[in-house]
Amino acid sequence: MIGLFTDYDGTLAPPERAREEGAIPPELEKVLRELSTLIPVAVVTTKDCHFVRRRVPYAAAYACINGLEVHAGGYMAVAEGLRSAELEQLLPLAQGLDALVEAKRTADGRLAGITIDWRGRGGPPEGLEAVIAEAQRLGLKVLRYSRHPFVDIYGANRDKGDAVKILKALLGVRHVAYMGDSENDIPAWREADVRIVVVNSLNRGLAVEGTIYIEYADLPAYLGEVLKNIKGPEK
């Protein structure tokens, strides 16, 4: 069996609207819903599960906060060694920056990640490097991006590749098509059989070996063709 695993921010939702309710365009949501009735569709995201479950309720499984929390097959698991206390210590420093700060919590309320996002603000906020240095001093995982105007900080050293391996086992999937749009998707693409880069306004020029490149605007049509192939010829 093949499964479709997908990032959310910049892949299903355009990066300019990813924080909004109903950010997935209707034509894309329609084909995803239909695909989810035929094959397992899983969301592998840096968002927290509370956020993404409301926006993609038809998914079979979720790996959230960069793989730190997984919901699949009736089970929920959180990575061992989560440094929630250190993240709580860092959070007020991050919130003092001129940026949107997103605190990502597990289902049981533990702080597992922080995103510092300066989209629409022109450039990285003053004081960002000091916050990053403190995060590193506290032993937290910091992800920086060459094209994306945000930084992610996590309470454990996991990645989306770990999440893909776990979801494959829990869902009984042998082959995976993975859709993503940024450097944090590289570990997931390594674990996938079909690798799809969704091209959007923030990632043009991103080079990932062995991938298919699909413009964001063309994604509904592409997945529509996938849907037709899975269904087979009409009788």
C-alpha positions in Angstrom: 0.0 0.0 0.0 1.1 3.5 -0.7 0.4 6.5 1.5 0.5 10.2 0.8 2.4 12.1 3.5 2.5 15.9 3.4 3.8 19.0 5.1 1.2 21.7 5.9 2.7 25.2 5.9 3.7 26.2 2.3 2.6 22.8 0.9 -1.1 22.5 1.6 -1.5 26.1 2.7 0.2 28.9 0.8 2.9 30.4 3.0 1.2 33.8 3.0 -2.0 32.4 4.5 -0.8 29.4 6.4 -1.9 30.8 9.8 -5.5 31.4 8.6 -8.5 29.3 9.2 -9.5 27.6 5.9 -6.1 28.3 4.4 -6.2 25.2 2.1 -7.9 26.3 -1.1 -11.3 24.5 -1.7 -10.1 22.7 -4.9 -7.1 21.3 -3.2 -9.1 20.3 -0.1 -11.6 18.5 -2.3 -9.1 16.2 -4.0 -7.3 15.6 -0.7 -10.5 14.5 1.0 -11.3 12.1 -1.9 -7.7 10.7 -1.8 -8.1 10.1 1.9 -10.9 7.7 1.3 -8.7 5.5 -0.9 -5.2 5.7 0.6 -3.7 6.8 4.0 -3.1 10.6 4.0 -0.9 11.8 6.8 0.2 15.3 7.8 3.9 15.7 8.8 4.3 19.2 10.1 6.1 21.7 12.4 2.7 22.9 13.5 1.2 21.5 16.7 -1.5 18.8 16.4 -4.3 21.0 17.8 -3.7 23.4 14.9 -3.4 20.9 12.1 -6.2 18.4 13.2 -8.7 21.2 12.9 -7.5 22.1 9.4 -7.0 18.6 8.0 -9.6 16.5 10.0 -9.8 13.8 7.3 -6.1 12.7 7.6 -5.4 9.2 8.9 -2.5 10.3 11.0 -0.5 13.3 12.2 3.1 13.8 13.1 3.4 17.3 14.6 6.0 19.7 16.0 8.7 18.3 13.6 8.0 14.7 14.7 7.9 15.3 18.4 4.3 14.2 18.7 2.5 11.5 16.7 -1.2 10.6 16.5 -1.9 7.4 14.5 -4.0 4.2 14.7 -5.7 5.4 17.9 -2.3 6.0 19.6 -0.6 9.2 20.8 3.1 9.4 21.5 5.5 12.2 22.5 9.3 11.9 22.0 11.3 11.0 25.1 13.6 13.6 26.7 11.5 16.6 25.8 13.1 19.8 27.3 9.9 21.6 28.1 11.4 23.4 31.1 14.1 24.9 29.0 11.6 26.0 26.3 9.5 27.6 29.0 12.6 29.5 30.1 13.3 30.7 26.6 9.7 31.6 25.6 9.6 35.1 27.4 12.9 36.0 25.6 11.4 35.1 22.2 8.2 36.9 23.0 10.2 40.1 23.5 11.2 40.2 19.9 9.3 42.1 17.2 8.0 39.0 15.5 5.1 36.6 15.7 6.0 33.9 18.3 4.2 30.6 18.1 4.4 28.3 21.1 3.7 24.7 20.1 2.3 22.4 22.8 1.6 18.7 23.0 -1.8 17.4 23.6 -1.0 17.2 27.4 0.1 20.8 27.4 3.9 20.5 27.4 5.8 23.1 25.5 7.6 21.3 22.7 8.6 24.0 20.2 8.8 27.7 19.4 8.6 29.4 16.1 9.9 33.0 15.6 8.2 34.3 12.5 8.9 37.7 10.9 6.9 37.3 7.6 5.8 40.7 6.5 8.2 42.6 8.8 11.0 43.1 6.4 13.8 41.2 8.1 14.9 39.3 11.2 14.1 41.1 14.4 16.7 42.8 16.5 17.8 40.4 19.3 17.1 37.2 17.4 20.7 36.1 17.5 20.8 36.4 21.3 17.7 34.3 21.6 19.1 31.6 19.3 22.4 31.6 21.3 20.4 31.1 24.5 18.4 28.3 22.9 21.7 26.5 21.9 23.1 27.1 25.4 20.0 25.4 26.8 20.5 22.3 24.6 17.6 23.0 22.3 17.4 22.2 18.6 17.5 25.2 16.3 16.4 25.1 12.7 17.2 28.0 10.4 16.2 28.3 6.8 17.9 29.8 3.8 14.7 31.2 2.2 12.0 31.1 4.9 11.6 34.1 7.2 11.3 32.2 10.5 13.3 30.1 12.9 12.1 26.9 14.7 13.3 25.8 18.1 12.5 22.4 19.5 12.8 20.6 22.8 14.2 17.3 21.4 16.4 16.2 18.5 13.8 14.6 16.2 13.0 15.3 12.6 10.4 14.6 9.9 12.3 11.6 8.7 11.8 10.0 12.1 8.1 10.8 11.8 7.8 9.2 8.4 9.3 6.0 9.6 7.0 5.8 12.6 3.9 6.6 10.6 4.8 4.0 8.0 4.9 1.3 10.7 1.7 2.5 12.5 -0.3 2.8 9.2 1.0 -0.4 7.6 2.3 1.6 4.6 5.1 0.1 2.5 5.6 3.0 0.1 5.3 6.8 0.7 4.9 9.8 -1.6 6.0 12.8 0.4 5.2 16.5 -0.4 7.1 19.3 1.2 8.5 22.8 0.6 11.6 23.5 2.7 14.8 22.3 4.3 13.0 20.7 7.3 11.4 18.3 4.8 14.7 16.9 3.6 14.8 14.1 6.2 11.3 13.1 5.2 12.1 13.1 1.5 15.0 10.8 2.2 12.6 8.2 3.6 10.1 8.6 0.7 9.7 6.6 -2.5 8.2 9.6 -4.4 9.6 13.0 -3.5 7.5 16.1 -4.4 8.7 19.7 -3.9 5.8 22.1 -3.9 7.1 25.4 -5.3 5.8 28.5 -3.6 6.7 32.2 -3.2 9.3 31.5 -0.5 11.3 28.5 -1.8 12.1 29.2 -5.5 15.6 27.8 -6.1 15.4 25.1 -3.5 17.3 22.1 -5.0 16.6 18.6 -3.7 18.0 15.7 -5.6 15.6 13.1 -7.0 12.4 15.1 -6.6 9.4 16.1 -8.7 8.7 19.9 -8.7 5.1 21.0 -8.7 4.0 24.7 -8.6 1.6 25.3 -5.7 -1.1 26.5 -8.2 -0.8 23.2 -10.1 -1.0 20.9 -7.1 -4.8 20.3 -7.2 -4.5 19.2 -10.9 -1.5 17.0 -10.1 -3.3 15.3 -7.2 -6.4 14.9 -9.4 -4.4 12.9 -11.9 -3.0 10.8 -9.0 -6.6 10.2 -7.9 -7.6 9.1 -11.4 -4.7 6.7 -11.5 -5.6 5.1 -8.2 -9.3 4.8 -9.2 -8.4 3.2 -12.5 -10.5 3.4 -15.7 -14.2 4.0 -15.2 -16.5 1.2 -16.1 
